[in-house]
């Protein structure tokens, strides 16, 4: 078997010189790889996680050559990959036996999620970008960055697909965590196509927070948008005193805004127990020294203060009224500030209403949802502004980048014109998949299980699915 799957240094040199299509993976440490590696080699980690999550995505119709220090680990790995139907080989003698060209640093450049966001919002930069998502079609269909195109990693082995890629645009390769994207960039580079990988992939993209001011009056409303997830959080400032509603990770964003705008966070509130993202309320309250409030109609394993229907919170020159609006969850609350601004959580969105099926009582909760909407929210003046905690892909912000509407606009959704029974019958037809990891996220948000900060990107990876559409 050794003679069959080994590649001599001279043979590898010829493959490189002839620009033949193959994948070259360096299995050494990142430090050794950065110090010096064979031209065109991509750094790779070979462990149980890689075998389960990455290897199944690697093309099997292309030659794979593995490199290590002396050929020992790369040989074992090549043999293992052969059992998985890969056309895998190893460099005989490893780097100890290589006398060809060596380069230092990383094979491909990367771009941070924040820098990509800036480019996407610069017209000249945007027109020069091609976002190349190399996941499988079913992954891409589930969620994606708007404007990206899908070309699975396997398809990059086909010359006709490579030939169709533009050479006059900056290509950004995208996958869940950046691993497949790096391989894609390597394959593109071997075909003289320059690209960058999205650093940390879609998991990191989902952690970018962008803030926008809605005017400059008192109270000042600042909307904090988790761009990859469609989550919305709000800071309401009155006389340099702020209430933060539905805070998101990373909490550093709120502290930065507080410092730059010169206000103090005194109260942190959630509208309900979230199922699609991790609440940052506990950590933000502790770090800022703010009072932390949760719904008094839901169970918590945290030492927090509770809010009930008709409670009033004063801050600065403003006041916040609590409205109990069960339906999405039994304890969902809406917050009405100065009788003008309504923070609806996941009960009412700009384009839809919250789904009532995440606690497995869809019939009861659907009736609750109907009554909360028609007998509470829609009893308020039509001109009241609503600020939801999520937005769907079909919704665009206003010219100031803010996601909001009025009650008059939001209630025009056709499902809100139905009778109670017809409304419930429509709601129970929900076929949208539930949020990924929602059970674990709820348990973390309740305080039942501890939060590990490093878990957040993976737990939140995927679209928000808190509406019925």
PLY file of the C-alpha trace (Angstrom):
ply
format ascii 1.0
element vertex 469
property float x
property float y
property float z
element edge 468
property int vertex1
property int vertex2
end_header
0.00 0.00 0.00
2.91 2.34 0.76
4.07 2.42 -2.87
0.53 3.01 -4.10
-0.40 6.01 -1.98
2.96 7.77 -1.58
3.97 10.73 -3.73
7.64 11.53 -4.24
8.89 15.14 -3.94
9.75 15.14 -7.66
6.25 13.98 -8.62
4.68 16.65 -6.43
6.96 19.28 -7.99
5.74 18.25 -11.46
2.08 18.42 -10.37
2.63 21.95 -9.07
4.55 23.07 -12.16
1.85 21.67 -14.48
-0.90 23.35 -12.40
-2.81 20.09 -12.23
-5.98 20.04 -10.14
-5.33 18.56 -6.70
-5.66 19.50 -3.03
-2.53 19.81 -0.90
-3.12 19.76 2.88
-0.39 20.48 5.43
-1.16 18.60 8.67
1.57 20.18 10.79
0.96 22.78 13.48
-0.21 26.24 12.48
3.12 27.63 13.69
5.17 25.33 11.48
2.86 25.95 8.54
3.18 29.72 8.90
6.96 29.45 9.20
7.21 27.67 5.85
5.07 25.41 3.66
4.93 24.09 0.12
3.51 26.55 -2.38
-0.23 26.03 -2.62
-0.59 23.98 0.57
-3.56 24.70 2.82
-3.25 24.21 6.56
-5.54 21.47 7.89
-6.31 19.96 11.27
-7.06 16.27 11.30
-9.08 15.23 14.34
-12.38 13.50 15.10
-14.34 16.70 14.52
-12.73 17.18 11.11
-13.55 13.60 10.18
-17.21 14.08 11.10
-17.87 17.60 9.81
-15.29 18.62 7.22
-14.21 15.47 5.38
-17.71 14.64 4.09
-17.69 18.04 2.32
-14.31 17.60 0.58
-14.59 16.68 -3.12
-13.95 13.01 -3.80
-13.29 13.48 -7.50
-9.96 15.23 -6.99
-6.53 14.02 -5.90
-5.66 14.87 -2.27
-2.04 15.00 -1.09
-1.18 15.23 2.61
2.02 16.60 4.10
3.53 16.44 7.61
7.05 16.47 9.07
8.19 12.98 8.12
5.28 11.22 6.40
4.12 9.25 9.45
0.86 11.03 10.31
0.10 11.93 6.70
0.42 8.27 5.67
-2.00 7.11 8.38
-4.44 9.88 7.46
-4.22 9.10 3.74
-4.96 5.44 4.45
-7.93 6.41 6.62
-9.26 8.75 3.94
-8.97 5.95 1.37
-11.46 3.95 3.45
-13.81 6.93 2.97
-13.40 6.69 -0.82
-11.00 9.64 -1.16
-8.24 9.60 -3.79
-5.69 10.40 -1.10
-1.87 10.29 -1.03
0.95 11.48 1.21
4.31 13.10 0.53
6.98 10.47 1.04
9.28 11.61 3.86
7.19 14.73 4.48
8.74 18.17 4.73
12.01 16.56 5.84
12.33 15.20 2.31
11.11 18.29 0.42
13.66 20.44 -1.41
11.30 22.49 -3.57
9.88 25.99 -3.10
8.69 27.02 0.36
6.57 30.07 1.23
5.62 31.53 4.59
2.37 32.94 5.92
-1.16 31.98 4.96
-2.12 30.67 1.55
-5.22 32.84 1.30
-6.32 36.15 2.65
-9.36 36.47 4.84
-11.85 39.24 5.43
-13.61 39.91 8.72
-17.39 39.99 8.96
-17.32 43.68 9.90
-15.16 44.58 6.90
-17.42 42.57 4.60
-20.44 44.40 5.99
-18.77 47.74 5.23
-18.06 46.65 1.66
-21.63 45.47 1.17
-22.86 48.90 2.22
-20.51 50.79 -0.09
-22.01 50.89 -3.59
-18.68 50.92 -5.40
-17.31 48.10 -3.26
-20.57 46.12 -3.52
-20.53 46.21 -7.32
-17.01 44.78 -7.26
-17.86 41.83 -4.97
-18.85 38.24 -5.66
-19.95 36.31 -2.58
-19.30 32.65 -3.35
-21.08 30.33 -0.92
-19.50 26.87 -1.23
-21.92 24.95 1.00
-24.29 22.28 -0.25
-27.51 23.53 -1.94
-29.73 22.50 0.97
-27.53 24.43 3.40
-27.60 27.49 1.15
-31.39 27.30 0.78
-31.77 27.30 4.57
-30.06 30.68 5.03
-27.42 32.78 3.30
-25.96 36.23 2.96
-28.15 38.27 0.65
-26.68 38.59 -2.82
-24.42 35.54 -2.56
-24.35 32.78 -5.18
-24.07 29.07 -4.46
-21.38 26.88 -6.01
-20.75 23.83 -3.80
-17.15 22.88 -3.12
-17.56 19.71 -5.18
-18.51 21.80 -8.21
-15.27 23.79 -8.06
-13.47 20.73 -9.41
-15.20 21.25 -12.76
-13.30 23.43 -15.22
-16.46 24.87 -16.77
-17.58 26.23 -13.41
-14.19 27.81 -12.76
-14.18 29.33 -16.24
-17.54 30.96 -15.58
-16.31 32.82 -12.49
-15.53 36.48 -13.17
-11.91 37.58 -12.96
-12.80 41.26 -12.52
-14.52 40.94 -9.12
-13.26 40.36 -5.61
-14.42 36.87 -4.69
-15.27 36.12 -1.06
-15.63 32.41 -0.28
-18.18 31.50 2.39
-19.09 28.44 4.46
-20.25 27.84 8.07
-16.89 28.23 9.82
-14.37 29.04 7.10
-12.92 25.56 6.57
-14.53 24.72 3.25
-14.09 28.34 2.16
-10.32 28.05 2.69
-10.24 24.93 0.53
-12.27 26.76 -2.10
-9.83 29.69 -2.07
-6.97 27.24 -2.48
-8.68 25.64 -5.49
-9.36 29.06 -6.99
-5.76 30.15 -6.46
-4.54 27.06 -8.29
-6.59 28.30 -11.23
-5.21 31.85 -11.03
-8.36 33.26 -9.45
-7.78 35.47 -6.43
-10.17 35.31 -3.49
-10.57 35.92 0.23
-12.34 33.75 2.77
-14.93 35.07 5.21
-13.07 34.71 8.50
-14.95 32.45 10.89
-17.61 31.87 8.22
-21.32 32.39 8.72
-20.98 31.67 12.44
-18.98 34.88 12.85
-21.16 36.74 10.35
-24.10 36.05 12.65
-22.31 37.82 15.52
-21.91 41.26 13.92
-23.91 44.03 15.60
-24.68 47.30 13.78
-26.33 50.24 15.54
-28.56 52.93 14.05
-30.16 55.98 15.68
-33.85 56.57 15.07
-33.80 60.37 15.13
-32.20 62.48 17.85
-35.08 63.41 20.15
-35.65 62.49 23.79
-36.17 59.62 24.16
-33.45 58.60 21.75
-34.00 55.13 20.28
-30.96 53.21 19.08
-31.61 49.98 17.21
-28.91 47.32 17.47
-29.11 44.86 14.58
-27.52 41.40 14.48
-27.18 41.48 10.71
-26.67 37.79 9.98
-29.52 36.66 12.20
-32.12 39.38 11.75
-32.30 39.96 15.51
-33.11 43.47 16.74
-32.34 44.97 20.13
-33.14 48.47 21.32
-31.58 51.09 23.57
-33.97 53.79 24.76
-32.23 56.84 26.21
-33.84 59.65 28.19
-31.80 62.31 30.00
-28.62 60.21 29.76
-30.38 57.22 31.37
-30.92 54.14 29.20
-33.10 51.05 29.12
-31.79 48.17 26.97
-34.45 45.86 25.57
-33.58 42.32 24.40
-29.76 42.71 24.48
-27.64 40.50 22.24
-24.11 39.20 22.32
-21.44 40.48 22.05
-22.27 42.89 24.89
-19.21 45.05 24.17
-21.33 46.79 21.53
-23.69 48.23 24.15
-20.81 49.40 26.31
-19.19 51.10 23.31
-22.43 52.89 22.43
-22.94 53.92 26.05
-19.48 55.46 26.16
-19.69 57.18 22.77
-23.19 58.62 23.41
-22.51 59.51 27.04
-25.39 57.70 28.74
-25.61 55.16 31.56
-27.40 51.84 31.21
-29.65 51.61 34.27
-32.14 48.91 33.27
-31.97 45.77 31.14
-35.18 44.03 30.02
-36.18 41.06 27.91
-39.56 40.88 26.21
-39.70 37.08 26.62
-37.64 33.90 26.83
-35.86 33.83 23.50
-35.58 30.62 21.49
-33.33 31.56 18.59
-30.52 33.53 20.22
-28.73 33.76 23.54
-29.87 36.64 25.71
-27.09 38.92 26.97
-29.28 40.45 29.70
-27.56 38.81 32.65
-24.01 39.69 31.61
-24.89 43.21 30.44
-26.68 43.99 33.72
-23.75 42.72 35.77
-21.10 44.63 33.83
-23.08 47.89 33.56
-24.47 47.74 37.09
-28.02 47.98 35.72
-31.20 46.50 37.18
-32.26 43.36 35.32
-35.92 42.55 34.68
-37.65 39.53 33.18
-41.25 38.53 32.62
-42.99 37.56 35.84
-45.14 35.10 33.90
-42.29 32.74 33.02
-39.94 30.61 35.13
-36.29 31.59 35.61
-33.35 30.09 37.44
-31.69 33.49 37.81
-31.91 36.02 40.67
-33.68 38.77 38.71
-36.52 41.26 39.14
-39.88 40.56 37.55
-42.34 42.62 35.53
-46.11 42.16 35.39
-48.92 43.66 33.35
-49.41 47.44 33.87
-46.12 47.89 35.74
-44.44 51.21 34.98
-40.71 51.88 34.86
-39.45 55.46 34.92
-36.11 56.49 33.43
-34.98 60.04 32.76
-38.00 62.02 31.61
-39.69 58.94 30.17
-41.86 56.09 31.35
-42.27 52.52 30.15
-45.56 50.65 30.55
-45.63 46.86 30.63
-48.28 45.04 28.59
-48.66 41.29 29.06
-49.11 39.83 25.57
-49.04 36.00 25.71
-49.03 34.04 22.48
-45.48 33.59 21.27
-44.63 32.52 24.81
-46.96 32.53 27.83
-44.98 35.33 29.43
-44.36 37.59 26.43
-44.37 41.29 27.27
-44.57 44.43 25.15
-43.14 47.72 26.36
-44.87 51.03 25.57
-42.64 54.05 26.03
-44.28 57.47 26.44
-47.44 56.08 24.78
-45.69 56.45 21.40
-43.13 53.69 20.97
-44.06 50.01 21.34
-41.40 47.31 21.62
-43.24 44.19 20.54
-40.68 41.43 21.04
-41.83 38.45 18.94
-45.57 39.05 19.16
-45.87 41.43 16.21
-43.38 41.97 13.40
-43.42 44.39 10.50
-44.45 41.66 8.08
-45.86 38.90 10.25
-46.73 37.69 13.75
-44.85 35.51 16.20
-45.15 31.75 16.01
-46.91 30.12 18.98
-45.67 26.56 18.51
-42.28 26.60 20.28
-43.68 25.46 23.64
-45.85 22.64 22.16
-49.21 24.24 23.02
-49.99 25.67 19.64
-53.81 25.72 19.92
-53.91 27.42 23.32
-51.13 29.82 22.43
-52.74 30.68 19.06
-55.88 31.87 20.85
-53.71 33.81 23.28
-51.86 35.37 20.38
-55.09 36.48 18.72
-56.35 38.13 21.91
-53.01 39.81 22.63
-52.97 41.33 19.17
-56.61 42.33 18.80
-57.57 43.13 22.38
-54.34 44.78 23.53
-51.93 45.92 20.83
-54.54 46.95 18.29
-56.41 48.95 20.92
-53.50 51.39 20.93
-53.48 54.42 18.57
-52.70 53.48 14.97
-49.79 55.93 14.81
-47.86 54.21 17.61
-44.47 53.09 16.27
-43.61 49.41 16.68
-40.08 48.07 17.06
-39.96 44.25 16.78
-37.15 42.02 18.01
-36.73 40.32 14.61
-37.19 40.98 10.93
-37.56 38.57 8.05
-35.57 38.41 4.81
-38.41 40.05 2.87
-38.32 43.20 5.02
-36.12 46.18 4.24
-35.23 48.95 6.68
-36.32 52.53 6.11
-33.99 55.10 4.55
-32.27 55.55 7.92
-31.56 51.83 8.24
-34.22 51.30 10.94
-36.63 48.37 11.04
-39.91 49.73 12.34
-43.51 50.36 11.35
-46.70 51.73 12.84
-49.54 49.65 14.22
-51.60 50.87 11.26
-49.11 49.39 8.79
-48.35 46.18 10.68
-51.99 45.20 11.10
-52.56 45.15 7.33
-51.24 41.60 7.18
-54.07 39.48 5.74
-53.95 36.96 8.57
-54.87 39.73 10.99
-58.15 40.29 9.13
-59.39 36.78 9.96
-61.83 35.80 12.67
-60.38 34.14 15.76
-61.17 30.60 14.65
-59.89 31.17 11.12
-56.77 32.82 12.53
-56.05 29.81 14.74
-56.70 27.39 11.87
-54.17 29.24 9.73
-51.60 29.44 12.50
-51.64 25.70 13.21
-50.67 25.04 9.59
-47.18 26.36 10.29
-44.63 24.24 8.45
-41.53 26.39 8.95
-38.80 24.41 10.75
-38.22 25.43 14.32
-35.12 27.46 15.20
-31.94 25.41 15.24
-30.83 24.47 18.78
-33.93 26.21 20.19
-34.39 23.76 23.07
-30.84 24.26 24.35
-31.05 28.03 23.80
-34.23 28.23 25.89
-32.60 26.23 28.68
-29.58 28.56 28.68
-31.77 31.65 28.63
-33.81 30.32 31.56
-30.63 29.67 33.53
-31.18 25.90 33.71
-27.82 25.14 32.09
-24.72 27.35 32.11
-23.63 29.44 29.15
-20.24 28.88 27.59
-19.38 32.03 25.64
-17.57 30.08 22.93
-20.81 28.19 22.20
-22.73 31.27 21.10
-21.72 31.47 17.39
-22.54 27.81 16.78
-25.78 27.88 18.77
-26.99 30.92 16.84
-25.85 29.71 13.42
-28.80 29.73 11.03
-31.81 31.91 10.24
-34.24 33.36 12.72
-37.50 31.45 12.68
-39.68 33.16 15.22
-42.40 34.32 12.84
-45.12 32.25 11.18
-43.80 33.10 7.69
0 1
1 2
2 3
3 4
4 5
5 6
6 7
7 8
8 9
9 10
10 11
11 12
12 13
13 14
14 15
15 16
16 17
17 18
18 19
19 20
20 21
21 22
22 23
23 24
24 25
25 26
26 27
27 28
28 29
29 30
30 31
31 32
32 33
33 34
34 35
35 36
36 37
37 38
38 39
39 40
40 41
41 42
42 43
43 44
44 45
45 46
46 47
47 48
48 49
49 50
50 51
51 52
52 53
53 54
54 55
55 56
56 57
57 58
58 59
59 60
60 61
61 62
62 63
63 64
64 65
65 66
66 67
67 68
68 69
69 70
70 71
71 72
72 73
73 74
74 75
75 76
76 77
77 78
78 79
79 80
80 81
81 82
82 83
83 84
84 85
85 86
86 87
87 88
88 89
89 90
90 91
91 92
92 93
93 94
94 95
95 96
96 97
97 98
98 99
99 100
100 101
101 102
102 103
103 104
104 105
105 106
106 107
107 108
108 109
109 110
110 111
111 112
112 113
113 114
114 115
115 116
116 117
117 118
118 119
119 120
120 121
121 122
122 123
123 124
124 125
125 126
126 127
127 128
128 129
129 130
130 131
131 132
132 133
133 134
134 135
135 136
136 137
137 138
138 139
139 140
140 141
141 142
142 143
143 144
144 145
145 146
146 147
147 148
148 149
149 150
150 151
151 152
152 153
153 154
154 155
155 156
156 157
157 158
158 159
159 160
160 161
161 162
162 163
163 164
164 165
165 166
166 167
167 168
168 169
169 170
170 171
171 172
172 173
173 174
174 175
175 176
176 177
177 178
178 179
179 180
180 181
181 182
182 183
183 184
184 185
185 186
186 187
187 188
188 189
189 190
190 191
191 192
192 193
193 194
194 195
195 196
196 197
197 198
198 199
199 200
200 201
201 202
202 203
203 204
204 205
205 206
206 207
207 208
208 209
209 210
210 211
211 212
212 213
213 214
214 215
215 216
216 217
217 218
218 219
219 220
220 221
221 222
222 223
223 224
224 225
225 226
226 227
227 228
228 229
229 230
230 231
231 232
232 233
233 234
234 235
235 236
236 237
237 238
238 239
239 240
240 241
241 242
242 243
243 244
244 245
245 246
246 247
247 248
248 249
249 250
250 251
251 252
252 253
253 254
254 255
255 256
256 257
257 258
258 259
259 260
260 261
261 262
262 263
263 264
264 265
265 266
266 267
267 268
268 269
269 270
270 271
271 272
272 273
273 274
274 275
275 276
276 277
277 278
278 279
279 280
280 281
281 282
282 283
283 284
284 285
285 286
286 287
287 288
288 289
289 290
290 291
291 292
292 293
293 294
294 295
295 296
296 297
297 298
298 299
299 300
300 301
301 302
302 303
303 304
304 305
305 306
306 307
307 308
308 309
309 310
310 311
311 312
312 313
313 314
314 315
315 316
316 317
317 318
318 319
319 320
320 321
321 322
322 323
323 324
324 325
325 326
326 327
327 328
328 329
329 330
330 331
331 332
332 333
333 334
334 335
335 336
336 337
337 338
338 339
339 340
340 341
341 342
342 343
343 344
344 345
345 346
346 347
347 348
348 349
349 350
350 351
351 352
352 353
353 354
354 355
355 356
356 357
357 358
358 359
359 360
360 361
361 362
362 363
363 364
364 365
365 366
366 367
367 368
368 369
369 370
370 371
371 372
372 373
373 374
374 375
375 376
376 377
377 378
378 379
379 380
380 381
381 382
382 383
383 384
384 385
385 386
386 387
387 388
388 389
389 390
390 391
391 392
392 393
393 394
394 395
395 396
396 397
397 398
398 399
399 400
400 401
401 402
402 403
403 404
404 405
405 406
406 407
407 408
408 409
409 410
410 411
411 412
412 413
413 414
414 415
415 416
416 417
417 418
418 419
419 420
420 421
421 422
422 423
423 424
424 425
425 426
426 427
427 428
428 429
429 430
430 431
431 432
432 433
433 434
434 435
435 436
436 437
437 438
438 439
439 440
440 441
441 442
442 443
443 444
444 445
445 446
446 447
447 448
448 449
449 450
450 451
451 452
452 453
453 454
454 455
455 456
456 457
457 458
458 459
459 460
460 461
461 462
462 463
463 464
464 465
465 466
466 467
467 468
